[in-house]
Amino acid sequence: MRVEWNLLLAVFCWANDAAHGFQGHQRHQSSHNNQINSSRNFVVLQRRPPPVFSHHKVSRTFRIRLQGTTQDRDASVSSGEEVNGASSSRDQHHGTTMQRSIMEMETFHSKNIEEEEPTSVKASWSYWSTGSQLVQAGAVGATTGLLVAIFKLSIESVRSACYEQDLWVTYPKLLFVVPTLGGILVGMLLWLGGPFPPGLRGTLQEVDDSQTKDSESNVTDQIQIQGKFMRKSSAAVVTLGTGCSLGPEGPCVEIGMNSARSCLQVIRGRTDDLADMHAQQSWNRILLSSGAAAGVAAGFNAPIAGVFFALEIMQNAFESIDGQKKDSEDNSQLPLSFTTNTSITPILIASVLSALISQSILGNHLIFKAARGVFIETPLAELPLYFMLGAMSGLVSFAFSYLAKVSQSFFAGEYGADPVRKVMSSMPDPFKPAIGGLLCGIVGLYYPQILFFGYETLNPLLKTQAYLPVTLILTLLGMKTLMTAISAGSGLVGGTFAPSLFLGSMTGAAFRHGASEMVKAMNSVDPTVHPVASYVLQTIPFPEFQLATAPAYAMVGAASVLAALFRAPLTATLLLFEVTRNYDVLLPIMASAGVASIVSDILEDTLERRDEMKRRDKDSVSWGDLAGDVKGTGPVPMARPVSSLVDEMTSSDSS
């Protein structure tokens, strides 16, 4: 009797679904559980909403668990709306009341059979969805190009207001005040609103979490997010406008990602269906990657480099986030591939639109330029030199990364002598950017090339200033590395794209000086003094060759350090190629950037393993440590004299 009642319940569900299931193609945004509790039994019905734009025939098994009996019946129902009610009857078949502990109805899909729909309907929905996504990507690209142009013009306005004053002509030694003032203003922004929002990886993590936790669903959350971003952008304008040793490309990438995030907040839809959540999360990542590509394209006026930035750096960031979540229970990410047309096309559109709009506003002003017309006459003969330059660039990249970590630990009070640690750990964070600005200002008095003045400093280094004396080049390399690490660690806001290009150009120029001296020495070997060396040099296919110019080596070095620092050799290669539009430098850059990335990875992995071993040794206790602790305890004083103890023992034996 009980089973017949539940079969009637299934028929009622089917009738309810049939009445409402075909009223339109609508997405069901949530599913809920209806629980009916009584003194004798309760029923739990749980059902997932149907997929979007399709109806399915599903076979569900209604399993009724009684206190000693389990009966299964199958019924075929059509997907529709949520079942809102259920009922159960008391067992009166045997005339006695059987005490039931739990009656539970579990439903699950055994097979989904999609109904046949007209091909035109499917195509129309597919075209509409694809068109909507492309419109969103275009909006993100256009917005990013406009905002990046405004951002760069704001930096230029602050720089003009700070440095183009007659006061500095009269008192040039007071110029260190300008970066210090920039650090003070950044500290004030920190004091007013708290910490700045996270960077690239942090933003990706927040957007992923918001998809499942619904943390950005109301207007208040969106306003708070935009307010924090405006504070950070203002801090970047102040930092770079006052000349602190950072770059604008990192904030440009964040501008693009924030534009994509705002677009996602506008079109955001809430769903509990797992397949829909996967699809929405994949699109979130694609649109965020489109925004990041648009930021790079507008920042460097290099749309191709922006696309490869999304393919390399963003993809690595997603894989890192998914790797951290692989052991968590709520990991529902689907692997995202940027090799399909649906993923690549939005990134292309956003990157191109952003570069065009930014260039139309800025023109040829405030953009990155490199020397054109650079010729490499003997690329095959110089290939070993480019490999060596790549290895040196990897070392420079590793040194910069290490100094940046040390600087961050120092300002956090985790590095240095104990008095320094106590002072830095007790110092409020809003005071620390002023220290970074002060140090940049002092060093900038003697080496103004390390300060950020747009690309007015970097562009000459890739052209005529690549022929500077080698001692000055090495000094600038060391000072720029140190000041950029201090600026980033102290809390000043900016990126490291432009500083990495600076470091790479100095590395390439210095290497070219050394290679030139080596070639001169090889060509001037006296056969009478060094006959063996002379014979070996004569057997080389290219005993005498012309080295490429210093700007060529500077460009190769710039791309190599950038590739090693961000682990993006393709992005770095195409960026320099797109800026120079010179095919001659493409192959040397590819060779050097690849070697630099490998060397940097090996060194960083070695350092990480060493730090891990140190942590393990610190946490473990060896037998030698225990023995040392015992030896260091000293003699233990006795509570009674030995003579009294002997007397007591002899007296007890005699008794």
C-alpha positions as CSV (number, residue, x, y, z in Angstrom):
1,M,0.0,0.0,0.0
2,R,2.9,2.3,0.9
3,V,4.5,1.7,-2.5
4,E,1.3,2.5,-4.4
5,W,1.1,5.8,-2.6
6,N,4.6,6.8,-3.6
7,L,3.9,5.8,-7.2
8,L,0.9,8.1,-7.1
9,L,3.2,10.8,-5.8
10,A,5.5,10.2,-8.8
11,V,2.6,10.6,-11.2
12,F,1.7,13.8,-9.4
13,C,5.3,15.1,-9.9
14,W,5.1,14.2,-13.6
15,A,1.8,16.0,-14.0
16,N,3.2,19.1,-12.3
17,D,6.3,19.1,-14.5
18,A,4.4,18.6,-17.6
19,A,2.2,21.6,-16.8
20,H,5.1,23.9,-16.3
21,G,8.2,22.4,-17.9
22,F,7.6,23.7,-21.5
23,Q,6.6,27.3,-20.9
24,G,9.9,28.7,-22.1
25,H,13.6,28.1,-22.3
26,Q,14.6,29.6,-19.0
27,R,17.6,28.9,-16.7
28,H,16.7,27.6,-13.3
29,Q,19.0,29.6,-10.9
30,S,18.7,27.5,-7.8
31,S,17.6,24.2,-6.4
32,H,16.3,23.7,-2.9
33,N,15.3,20.9,-0.6
34,N,11.8,20.5,0.7
35,Q,11.6,18.7,3.9
36,I,8.3,17.5,5.4
37,N,8.6,16.4,9.0
38,S,6.0,14.6,11.0
39,S,6.0,12.7,14.2
40,R,6.3,9.3,12.4
41,N,8.2,10.0,9.2
42,F,9.8,12.6,6.9
43,V,10.4,12.9,3.2
44,V,13.4,14.6,1.6
45,L,13.1,15.5,-2.1
46,Q,16.2,16.9,-3.8
47,R,16.3,17.7,-7.5
48,R,18.7,19.6,-9.8
49,P,17.4,22.1,-12.3
50,P,17.5,21.2,-15.9
51,P,20.4,22.3,-18.2
52,V,20.0,25.6,-20.0
53,F,18.1,25.7,-23.3
54,S,17.3,22.0,-23.3
55,H,14.8,19.6,-21.9
56,H,15.7,16.0,-20.9
57,K,14.0,12.8,-20.3
58,V,15.5,11.4,-17.1
59,S,15.0,8.0,-15.5
60,R,14.9,8.4,-11.7
61,T,14.9,5.7,-9.1
62,F,12.7,6.3,-6.1
63,R,14.1,4.3,-3.3
64,I,12.0,3.9,-0.2
65,R,13.9,2.9,2.9
66,L,11.7,1.4,5.6
67,Q,12.7,-0.2,8.9
68,G,13.5,-3.6,7.6
69,T,12.4,-3.3,3.9
70,T,13.8,-1.7,0.9
71,Q,11.8,-1.6,-2.3
72,D,12.8,0.0,-5.5
73,R,10.6,1.2,-8.2
74,D,11.5,3.1,-11.4
75,A,9.5,5.8,-12.9
76,S,10.3,7.9,-16.0
77,V,9.5,11.6,-15.4
78,S,10.1,14.7,-17.5
79,S,12.4,17.5,-16.2
80,G,10.5,20.6,-15.1
81,E,10.1,22.7,-12.1
82,E,10.9,21.8,-8.4
83,V,8.6,19.5,-6.6
84,N,7.0,21.6,-3.9
85,G,5.1,19.1,-1.9
86,A,5.0,15.5,-0.9
87,S,2.8,13.3,1.3
88,S,2.9,10.0,3.0
89,S,0.3,7.7,4.5
90,R,0.2,5.6,7.6
91,D,0.6,1.9,7.3
92,Q,-2.8,0.3,8.1
93,H,-2.5,-2.8,6.0
94,H,-1.8,-5.3,8.9
95,G,-4.0,-3.4,11.3
96,T,-1.0,-2.5,13.5
97,T,1.2,0.5,13.5
98,M,4.7,-0.2,12.3
99,Q,7.1,2.2,13.9
100,R,9.2,3.6,11.0
101,S,12.5,5.2,11.8
102,I,13.3,7.0,8.5
103,M,11.6,7.2,5.1
104,E,13.9,8.9,2.6
105,M,13.4,9.5,-1.1
106,E,16.6,9.9,-3.1
107,T,16.6,10.9,-6.7
108,F,19.4,10.8,-9.1
109,H,19.9,10.9,-12.8
110,S,20.7,7.6,-14.4
111,K,20.9,8.9,-18.0
112,N,20.2,12.2,-19.8
113,I,18.6,11.9,-23.2
114,E,18.4,15.2,-24.9
115,E,15.2,15.8,-26.9
116,E,15.5,16.6,-30.5
117,E,15.4,20.3,-31.1
118,P,15.4,22.1,-34.4
119,T,18.9,22.8,-35.7
120,S,18.0,26.5,-36.3
121,V,17.0,26.9,-32.6
122,K,20.3,25.4,-31.4
123,A,22.3,27.6,-33.8
124,S,20.5,30.7,-32.9
125,W,21.2,30.2,-29.2
126,S,24.9,29.4,-29.9
127,Y,25.3,32.5,-32.1
128,W,23.6,34.7,-29.5
129,S,25.9,33.3,-26.7
130,T,29.1,33.7,-28.8
131,G,28.1,37.2,-29.9
132,S,27.4,38.3,-26.3
133,Q,30.8,37.1,-25.2
134,L,32.6,38.9,-28.0
135,V,30.7,42.1,-27.1
136,Q,31.8,41.8,-23.5
137,A,35.4,41.3,-24.6
138,G,35.2,44.3,-26.8
139,A,33.8,46.4,-24.0
140,V,36.6,45.3,-21.7
141,G,39.2,46.1,-24.3
142,A,37.8,49.5,-25.1
143,T,37.4,50.4,-21.4
144,T,40.9,49.3,-20.6
145,G,42.5,51.3,-23.5
146,L,40.7,54.4,-22.3
147,L,41.6,53.9,-18.6
148,V,45.2,53.1,-19.3
149,A,45.5,56.3,-21.4
150,I,44.0,58.3,-18.5
151,F,46.4,56.5,-16.1
152,K,49.5,57.4,-18.1
153,L,48.4,61.0,-18.6
154,S,47.8,61.3,-14.8
155,I,51.3,60.1,-14.1
156,E,52.7,62.6,-16.6
157,S,50.7,65.4,-15.0
158,V,52.0,64.5,-11.5
159,R,55.6,64.3,-12.8
160,S,55.3,67.7,-14.5
161,A,53.8,69.3,-11.4
162,C,56.6,67.8,-9.2
163,Y,59.8,68.2,-11.3
164,E,59.2,71.2,-13.6
165,Q,59.6,73.8,-11.0
166,D,62.2,76.7,-10.7
167,L,62.9,75.7,-7.2
168,W,64.9,72.6,-8.3
169,V,67.0,74.8,-10.6
170,T,68.1,76.9,-7.6
171,Y,68.3,74.0,-5.1
172,P,68.9,70.8,-7.0
173,K,70.0,68.9,-3.9
174,L,66.5,69.0,-2.6
175,L,65.1,66.9,-5.3
176,F,65.2,63.9,-3.0
177,V,62.1,65.4,-1.3
178,V,59.9,64.5,-4.3
179,P,60.1,60.7,-4.1
180,T,59.9,61.0,-0.3
181,L,56.7,63.0,-0.6
182,G,55.3,60.3,-3.0
183,G,56.0,57.7,-0.3
184,I,54.2,59.8,2.3
185,L,51.2,60.2,0.1
186,V,51.0,56.4,-0.5
187,G,51.2,55.9,3.2
188,M,48.3,58.3,3.7
189,L,46.2,56.3,1.2
190,L,47.1,53.1,3.2
191,W,46.1,54.8,6.5
192,L,42.8,56.0,5.1
193,G,41.5,52.8,3.6
194,G,43.7,49.9,4.8
195,P,45.7,47.5,2.7
196,F,45.5,47.7,-1.1
197,P,43.7,45.0,-3.0
198,P,45.9,42.0,-4.2
199,G,47.7,41.8,-7.5
200,L,47.2,39.4,-10.4
201,R,47.0,36.1,-8.5
202,G,45.0,37.5,-5.7
203,T,42.4,39.0,-8.0
204,L,42.0,35.7,-9.9
205,Q,41.6,33.9,-6.6
206,E,38.9,36.3,-5.4
207,V,36.9,36.0,-8.6
208,D,37.1,32.2,-8.5
209,D,35.9,32.2,-4.9
210,S,33.1,34.7,-5.5
211,Q,31.6,32.3,-8.1
212,T,30.9,29.7,-5.4
213,K,30.6,31.8,-2.3
214,D,28.5,34.6,-3.8
215,S,30.7,37.2,-2.2
216,E,30.2,40.0,-4.8
217,S,26.5,39.7,-5.4
218,N,25.3,43.0,-3.8
219,V,26.0,46.6,-4.6
220,T,27.8,47.2,-1.4
221,D,30.5,44.6,-2.1
222,Q,31.0,46.0,-5.6
223,I,31.4,49.5,-4.4
224,Q,33.9,48.4,-1.8
225,I,35.9,46.6,-4.5
226,Q,36.0,49.6,-6.8
227,G,36.9,51.9,-4.0
228,K,39.9,49.8,-3.1
229,F,41.0,49.7,-6.7
230,M,40.7,53.4,-7.0
231,R,42.9,53.9,-4.0
232,K,45.5,51.5,-5.4
233,S,45.5,53.2,-8.8
234,S,45.9,56.6,-7.1
235,A,48.8,55.3,-5.1
236,A,50.4,54.0,-8.4
237,V,50.0,57.4,-10.0
238,V,51.7,59.1,-7.0
239,T,54.5,56.5,-6.9
240,L,55.4,56.7,-10.5
241,G,54.7,60.4,-10.9
242,T,57.2,61.3,-8.1
243,G,59.9,59.1,-9.8
244,C,60.1,56.0,-7.5
245,S,61.8,53.1,-9.1
246,L,58.9,51.0,-10.4
247,G,57.0,50.7,-13.6
248,P,53.4,51.4,-14.9
249,E,52.7,48.1,-16.7
250,G,51.7,46.1,-13.6
251,P,49.0,48.7,-12.7
252,C,47.9,48.6,-16.4
253,V,47.3,44.9,-16.2
254,E,45.3,45.4,-13.0
255,I,43.3,48.1,-14.7
256,G,42.4,45.6,-17.5
257,M,41.5,42.9,-15.0
258,N,39.4,45.3,-13.0
259,S,37.5,46.3,-16.1
260,A,36.8,42.6,-16.8
261,R,35.7,42.1,-13.2
262,S,33.3,45.0,-13.4
263,C,31.8,43.5,-16.5
264,L,31.4,40.2,-14.8
265,Q,29.6,41.9,-11.9
266,V,27.1,43.5,-14.2
267,I,26.2,40.3,-16.1
268,R,26.6,38.0,-13.1
269,G,24.2,35.2,-12.8
270,R,23.7,32.9,-9.8
271,T,23.4,29.2,-10.3
272,D,23.8,26.0,-8.2
273,D,24.0,23.7,-11.2
274,L,27.5,22.2,-11.4
275,A,27.8,22.3,-15.2
276,D,26.6,25.9,-15.3
277,M,29.1,26.9,-12.6
278,H,32.0,25.3,-14.6
279,A,30.9,27.1,-17.7
280,Q,30.6,30.5,-15.9
281,Q,34.0,30.0,-14.2
282,S,35.7,29.2,-17.5
283,W,34.2,32.4,-19.0
284,N,35.3,34.4,-15.9
285,R,38.8,33.3,-16.5
286,I,38.7,34.0,-20.2
287,L,37.4,37.5,-19.7
288,L,39.9,38.2,-16.9
289,S,42.7,37.1,-19.3
290,S,41.2,39.3,-22.0
291,G,41.5,42.3,-19.6
292,A,45.1,41.4,-18.7
293,A,46.0,41.2,-22.3
294,A,44.3,44.5,-23.0
295,G,46.4,46.1,-20.2
296,V,49.7,44.9,-21.7
297,A,48.6,45.9,-25.2
298,A,47.7,49.4,-24.1
299,G,50.7,49.8,-21.8
300,F,53.3,48.8,-24.4
301,N,51.3,49.5,-27.6
302,A,51.9,45.8,-28.4
303,P,48.7,43.8,-28.9
304,I,50.5,40.6,-30.0
305,A,52.5,40.6,-26.8
306,G,49.3,41.2,-24.8
307,V,47.8,38.0,-26.4
308,F,50.8,35.9,-25.5
309,F,50.9,37.4,-22.0
310,A,47.4,35.8,-21.5
311,L,48.6,32.6,-23.0
312,E,51.7,32.3,-20.8
313,I,51.4,34.2,-17.6
314,M,47.7,34.0,-17.0
315,Q,47.6,30.3,-17.9
316,N,50.4,29.7,-15.4
317,A,48.6,31.6,-12.8
318,F,45.4,29.6,-13.2
319,E,47.4,26.3,-13.0
320,S,49.0,27.5,-9.8
321,I,45.7,28.3,-8.3
322,D,44.2,25.0,-9.3
323,G,47.2,23.2,-8.0
324,Q,46.7,24.8,-4.6
325,K,43.1,23.7,-4.6
326,K,43.6,20.1,-5.8
327,D,43.4,18.7,-2.3
328,S,40.5,20.8,-1.1
329,E,36.9,19.6,-1.0
330,D,35.4,22.5,-2.9
331,N,37.7,22.1,-5.9
332,S,35.4,22.1,-8.9
333,Q,37.6,23.9,-11.5
334,L,37.6,22.6,-15.0
335,P,40.9,22.8,-16.9
336,L,40.9,26.0,-19.0
337,S,42.6,25.8,-22.4
338,F,43.5,28.9,-24.4
339,T,44.0,26.9,-27.6
340,T,40.4,27.0,-28.8
341,N,38.7,29.7,-30.9
342,T,36.2,30.4,-28.2
343,S,39.1,31.3,-25.8
344,I,41.5,33.0,-28.2
345,T,39.0,35.3,-30.0
346,P,37.9,37.3,-27.0
347,I,41.5,37.9,-26.0
348,L,42.4,39.0,-29.5
349,I,39.5,41.4,-29.7
350,A,40.2,43.0,-26.3
351,S,43.9,43.3,-27.0
352,V,43.5,45.0,-30.4
353,L,40.8,47.4,-29.3
354,S,42.7,48.4,-26.2
355,A,45.9,49.1,-28.2
356,L,44.0,51.1,-30.8
357,I,42.2,53.3,-28.4
358,S,45.2,53.9,-26.2
359,Q,47.3,54.8,-29.2
360,S,44.7,57.1,-30.6
361,I,44.7,59.1,-27.3
362,L,48.4,59.1,-26.5
363,G,49.8,59.0,-30.1
364,N,53.6,58.3,-30.1
365,H,53.9,59.9,-26.7
366,L,54.5,58.0,-23.4
367,I,55.1,54.7,-25.2
368,F,58.0,52.2,-25.2
369,K,60.4,52.6,-28.1
370,A,63.5,50.8,-29.1
371,A,66.1,51.3,-31.7
372,R,65.1,50.2,-35.2
373,G,67.4,49.4,-38.1
374,V,69.6,47.2,-35.9
375,F,71.5,44.7,-38.0
376,I,73.2,41.5,-36.9
377,E,75.7,40.5,-39.7
378,T,76.9,37.1,-38.2
379,P,74.1,35.7,-36.1
380,L,75.4,32.1,-36.3
381,A,78.9,33.1,-35.2
382,E,77.5,35.1,-32.3
383,L,75.0,32.4,-31.2
384,P,77.3,31.2,-28.4
385,L,77.5,34.8,-27.1
386,Y,73.8,35.0,-27.0
387,F,73.6,31.8,-25.0
388,M,76.1,33.3,-22.6
389,L,74.1,36.5,-22.4
390,G,71.0,34.4,-21.6
391,A,72.8,32.7,-18.7
392,M,73.9,36.1,-17.4
393,S,70.4,37.5,-17.7
394,G,69.1,34.5,-15.7
395,L,71.6,35.3,-13.0
396,V,70.4,39.0,-12.9
397,S,66.8,38.0,-12.8
398,F,67.5,35.6,-9.9
399,A,69.4,38.2,-8.0
400,F,66.6,40.7,-8.4
401,S,64.0,38.2,-7.3
402,Y,66.1,37.3,-4.2
403,L,66.6,40.9,-3.3
404,A,62.9,41.6,-3.7
405,K,62.1,38.8,-1.3
406,V,64.7,40.0,1.2
407,S,63.4,43.6,1.0
408,Q,59.8,42.4,1.6
409,S,61.0,40.3,4.6
410,F,63.0,43.3,5.9
411,F,60.1,45.7,5.9
412,A,57.9,43.0,7.5
413,G,60.3,42.7,10.4
414,E,61.4,39.2,9.4
415,Y,65.0,39.8,8.3
416,G,68.0,41.5,9.8
417,A,69.4,42.0,13.2
418,D,67.1,41.7,16.2
419,P,66.9,45.5,16.9
420,V,66.1,46.1,13.2
421,R,63.4,43.4,13.3
422,K,61.8,44.9,16.4
423,V,61.7,48.3,14.9
424,M,60.3,47.2,11.5
425,S,57.8,44.9,13.0
426,S,56.5,47.5,15.3
427,M,56.4,50.3,12.7
428,P,52.9,50.8,11.1
429,D,52.7,50.0,7.4
430,P,51.7,53.6,6.3
431,F,55.2,54.8,7.4
432,K,57.2,52.3,5.3
433,P,56.5,53.7,1.8
434,A,58.1,57.0,2.9
435,I,61.4,55.1,3.7
436,G,61.4,53.6,0.2
437,G,60.7,57.0,-1.4
438,L,63.5,58.6,0.7
439,L,66.1,56.0,-0.3
440,C,65.1,56.4,-4.0
441,G,65.4,60.1,-3.8
442,I,68.8,60.0,-2.2
443,V,70.2,57.6,-4.8
444,G,68.5,59.5,-7.6
445,L,70.5,62.6,-6.8
446,Y,73.6,60.8,-8.0
447,Y,72.1,58.4,-10.5
448,P,68.9,60.0,-11.9
449,Q,68.6,57.2,-14.5
450,I,67.2,54.9,-11.9
451,L,64.2,57.1,-11.3
452,F,61.0,56.6,-13.4
453,F,60.4,59.4,-15.8
454,G,58.1,57.5,-18.2
455,Y,60.1,55.9,-21.0
456,E,62.4,58.9,-21.3
457,T,65.0,57.0,-19.3
458,L,64.6,53.6,-20.8
459,N,64.4,54.5,-24.5
460,P,67.8,56.1,-24.7
461,L,69.3,53.1,-22.9
462,L,68.2,51.0,-25.8
463,K,69.7,53.4,-28.3
464,T,72.6,55.8,-27.8
465,Q,73.3,55.3,-24.1
466,A,74.1,51.7,-24.6
467,Y,77.6,52.9,-25.3
468,L,78.1,54.3,-21.8
469,P,81.3,53.4,-19.9
470,V,81.1,49.9,-18.6
471,T,81.7,51.0,-15.0
472,L,78.7,53.4,-15.1
473,I,76.6,50.6,-16.7
474,L,77.4,48.2,-14.0
475,T,76.8,50.8,-11.3
476,L,73.4,51.6,-12.8
477,L,72.6,47.9,-12.9
478,G,73.3,47.4,-9.2
479,M,71.6,50.6,-8.1
480,K,68.5,49.9,-10.2
481,T,68.2,46.4,-8.8
482,L,68.5,47.5,-5.2
483,M,66.2,50.5,-5.5
484,T,63.5,48.6,-7.3
485,A,63.6,45.8,-4.7
486,I,63.4,48.4,-1.9
487,S,60.5,50.3,-3.6
488,A,58.5,47.1,-4.0
489,G,59.2,45.8,-0.5
490,S,58.4,49.1,1.2
491,G,54.8,49.2,-0.1
492,L,55.1,51.6,-3.0
493,V,52.7,50.7,-5.8
494,G,54.0,49.8,-9.3
495,G,55.1,47.0,-11.6
496,T,58.4,45.5,-12.5
497,F,58.0,45.2,-16.3
498,A,59.8,48.5,-17.0
499,P,62.6,47.9,-14.3
500,S,63.2,44.4,-15.8
501,L,63.7,45.9,-19.2
502,F,66.1,48.5,-17.7
503,L,68.1,45.7,-15.9
504,G,68.2,43.7,-19.1
505,S,69.4,46.5,-21.3
506,M,72.2,47.3,-18.9
507,T,73.1,43.6,-18.7
508,G,73.2,43.4,-22.5
509,A,75.3,46.5,-22.9
510,A,77.8,45.4,-20.2
511,F,78.1,42.0,-21.8
512,R,78.7,43.5,-25.2
513,H,81.6,45.5,-23.8
514,G,83.1,42.3,-22.5
515,A,82.5,40.4,-25.7
516,S,84.1,43.3,-27.7
517,E,87.3,43.1,-25.6
518,M,87.4,39.3,-26.0
519,V,87.1,39.5,-29.8
520,K,89.8,42.1,-29.9
521,A,92.1,39.9,-27.9
522,M,91.3,36.9,-30.1
523,N,92.1,38.9,-33.3
524,S,95.3,40.3,-31.9
525,V,97.0,37.0,-30.9
526,D,100.7,37.0,-31.9
527,P,101.5,33.6,-33.6
528,T,105.1,33.8,-32.4
529,V,104.1,34.3,-28.8
530,H,101.1,32.0,-28.7
531,P,101.4,29.5,-31.6
532,V,98.8,27.0,-30.3
533,A,96.2,29.7,-29.7
534,S,96.9,31.2,-33.1
535,Y,96.4,27.8,-34.8
536,V,93.2,27.1,-33.0
537,L,91.8,30.5,-33.9
538,Q,92.7,30.0,-37.5
539,T,90.7,26.8,-37.7
540,I,87.5,28.5,-36.5
541,P,85.1,29.1,-39.4
542,F,84.6,32.7,-38.4
543,P,88.0,33.8,-37.0
544,E,87.1,37.5,-37.5
545,F,83.5,38.7,-37.3
546,Q,81.8,41.9,-36.6
547,L,79.9,42.0,-33.3
548,A,76.4,43.4,-33.4
549,T,76.0,46.9,-32.1
550,A,75.5,47.7,-28.4
551,P,71.7,48.5,-28.9
552,A,71.2,45.1,-30.3
553,Y,72.7,43.4,-27.3
554,A,70.8,45.8,-25.0
555,M,67.5,44.7,-26.6
556,V,68.4,41.0,-26.4
557,G,69.3,41.4,-22.7
558,A,66.1,43.3,-22.0
559,A,64.0,40.5,-23.4
560,S,66.0,37.9,-21.6
561,V,65.7,39.4,-18.1
562,L,62.0,40.0,-18.7
563,A,61.5,36.4,-19.9
564,A,63.4,35.0,-16.9
565,L,61.7,37.2,-14.3
566,F,58.1,36.5,-15.4
567,R,58.8,33.0,-16.9
568,A,57.4,34.1,-20.2
569,P,60.0,33.8,-23.0
570,L,57.4,34.0,-25.8
571,T,55.9,37.2,-24.4
572,A,59.3,38.8,-24.0
573,T,60.4,37.8,-27.4
574,L,57.3,39.1,-29.2
575,L,57.3,42.3,-27.2
576,L,60.7,43.3,-28.3
577,F,60.1,42.1,-31.8
578,E,56.8,44.1,-32.0
579,V,58.4,47.2,-30.6
580,T,61.4,47.1,-32.9
581,R,59.7,45.5,-35.9
582,N,63.1,44.0,-36.7
583,Y,63.4,40.4,-37.7
584,D,67.1,40.3,-37.3
585,V,66.8,40.5,-33.5
586,L,64.1,37.8,-33.3
587,L,66.3,34.7,-33.4
588,P,68.9,36.0,-31.0
589,I,66.2,37.0,-28.5
590,M,64.6,33.6,-28.7
591,A,67.8,31.8,-28.0
592,S,68.9,34.1,-25.2
593,A,65.4,34.3,-23.5
594,G,65.1,30.5,-23.5
595,V,68.4,30.0,-21.8
596,A,67.7,32.8,-19.3
597,S,64.4,31.2,-18.3
598,I,66.0,27.9,-17.7
599,V,68.9,29.3,-15.6
600,S,66.5,31.4,-13.5
601,D,64.2,28.4,-12.9
602,I,67.1,26.2,-11.9
603,L,68.5,28.7,-9.4
604,E,65.1,29.4,-7.9
605,D,64.3,25.8,-7.5
606,T,67.6,25.2,-5.8
607,L,67.0,28.0,-3.4
608,E,63.6,26.7,-2.6
609,R,64.9,23.3,-1.8
610,R,67.6,24.7,0.4
611,D,65.1,26.8,2.3
612,E,62.9,23.7,2.7
613,M,65.8,21.7,4.1
614,K,66.6,24.5,6.5
615,R,63.1,24.6,7.8
616,R,63.1,20.8,8.3
617,D,66.5,21.0,10.1
618,K,65.1,23.7,12.3
619,D,62.0,21.8,13.3
620,S,63.8,18.5,13.9
621,V,65.8,17.6,17.1
622,S,68.9,15.4,16.7
623,W,70.6,13.3,19.2
624,G,73.5,15.7,19.2
625,D,71.2,18.5,20.2
626,L,69.9,16.4,23.0
627,A,73.4,15.5,24.2
628,G,74.4,19.2,24.0
629,D,71.4,20.1,26.2
630,V,72.4,17.5,28.8
631,K,76.0,18.6,28.8
632,G,74.9,22.2,29.3
633,T,72.8,21.6,32.4
634,G,75.8,21.6,34.8
635,P,76.2,19.7,38.1
636,V,73.1,18.9,40.1
637,P,73.4,19.9,43.8
638,M,72.6,17.2,46.3
639,A,70.1,17.8,49.0
640,R,72.1,15.7,51.7
641,P,75.8,15.2,52.3
642,V,77.3,11.9,51.2
643,S,78.6,11.1,54.7
644,S,75.2,11.2,56.3
645,L,73.8,9.0,53.5
646,V,76.6,6.4,54.1
647,D,76.0,6.4,57.9
648,E,72.3,5.8,57.3
649,M,72.9,2.9,55.0
650,T,75.3,1.1,57.4
651,S,73.0,1.6,60.4
652,S,70.1,0.0,58.5
653,D,72.3,-3.0,57.4
654,S,73.4,-3.7,61.0
655,S,69.9,-3.6,62.3
